[in-house]
Amino acid sequence: MKYLKVDGHNNLARDTETGAILNFDFDAYQNYMKMKEIKKREEQRVSNLETQIDTLKGDLNEIKNLHLKILFPILPYSLNQSILVGWGSG
């Protein structure tokens, strides 16, 4: 393979066989790969947090439903008693 320097760009060269422009700036490549890994970890973190939130929502709904099942037998009695008390005091 033969490379020709790209005018005005010290780190770029053109592959004479394919016409591709190649970047020989190793530091820029390392920075790119580092940023790509950081972005990947951040996306994984967000995905994990979304999963945890969905789990918490489900748990909260389950607690709410259990709470209503426990209170349902008591609630109508309490409402009836308060209506009766309020009815007789007026």
C-alpha positions as CSV (number, residue, x, y, z in Angstrom):
1,M,0.0,0.0,0.0
2,K,1.1,3.5,-0.8
3,Y,-0.1,6.6,1.0
4,L,-0.1,10.2,-0.1
5,K,-0.1,13.0,2.4
6,V,-3.3,15.2,2.4
7,D,-2.4,18.8,2.0
8,G,-2.9,20.9,5.1
9,H,-3.4,17.9,7.4
10,N,-0.3,16.4,9.0
11,N,-2.1,13.3,10.3
12,L,-4.1,12.4,7.2
13,A,-3.0,10.3,4.2
14,R,-4.8,8.9,1.2
15,D,-4.5,5.2,0.3
16,T,-3.6,5.2,-3.3
17,E,-5.3,1.8,-3.9
18,T,-8.7,2.5,-2.3
19,G,-8.8,6.3,-2.2
20,A,-9.6,6.1,1.5
21,I,-8.5,8.9,3.7
22,L,-6.7,7.5,6.8
23,N,-6.1,9.3,10.1
24,F,-2.7,8.5,11.7
25,D,-3.4,10.6,14.8
26,F,-3.1,7.9,17.5
27,D,-4.0,10.3,20.4
28,A,-7.2,11.3,18.6
29,Y,-8.1,7.7,18.1
30,Q,-7.4,6.9,21.8
31,N,-9.6,9.8,22.9
32,Y,-12.4,8.7,20.5
33,M,-12.2,5.1,22.0
34,K,-12.2,6.5,25.5
35,M,-15.3,8.7,24.8
36,K,-17.0,5.8,23.1
37,E,-16.5,3.6,26.2
38,I,-17.7,6.4,28.6
39,K,-20.8,6.8,26.4
40,K,-21.4,3.1,26.5
41,R,-21.1,2.9,30.3
42,E,-23.4,5.9,30.6
43,E,-26.0,4.3,28.4
44,Q,-25.8,1.1,30.5
45,R,-26.2,3.1,33.7
46,V,-29.3,4.8,32.4
47,S,-30.7,1.5,31.2
48,N,-30.1,0.0,34.7
49,L,-31.7,3.0,36.4
50,E,-34.8,2.7,34.1
51,T,-35.1,-1.0,35.0
52,Q,-34.8,-0.1,38.7
53,I,-37.5,2.6,38.4
54,D,-39.8,0.1,36.6
55,T,-39.2,-2.4,39.3
56,L,-39.9,0.2,42.0
57,K,-43.1,1.2,40.2
58,G,-44.3,-2.4,40.2
59,D,-43.4,-2.8,43.9
60,L,-45.2,0.3,44.8
61,N,-48.3,-0.8,42.9
62,E,-48.1,-4.2,44.7
63,I,-47.8,-2.5,48.1
64,K,-50.8,-0.2,47.2
65,N,-52.9,-3.1,46.2
66,L,-52.0,-5.1,49.3
67,H,-52.8,-2.0,51.4
68,L,-56.2,-1.7,49.8
69,K,-57.0,-5.4,50.4
70,I,-56.1,-4.9,54.0
71,L,-58.2,-1.7,54.4
72,F,-61.1,-2.7,52.2
73,P,-62.9,-4.7,55.0
74,I,-62.3,-1.9,57.5
75,L,-63.0,1.1,55.2
76,P,-66.7,0.6,54.6
77,Y,-67.3,0.0,58.3
78,S,-65.4,3.2,59.2
79,L,-67.3,5.2,56.6
80,N,-70.7,3.9,57.8
81,Q,-69.8,4.7,61.4
82,S,-68.8,8.3,60.6
83,I,-72.0,8.8,58.6
84,L,-74.0,7.5,61.5
85,V,-72.2,9.7,64.0
86,G,-72.6,12.7,61.7
87,W,-76.2,11.9,61.1
88,G,-77.2,11.7,64.8
89,S,-75.4,14.9,65.8
90,G,-77.3,17.4,63.6
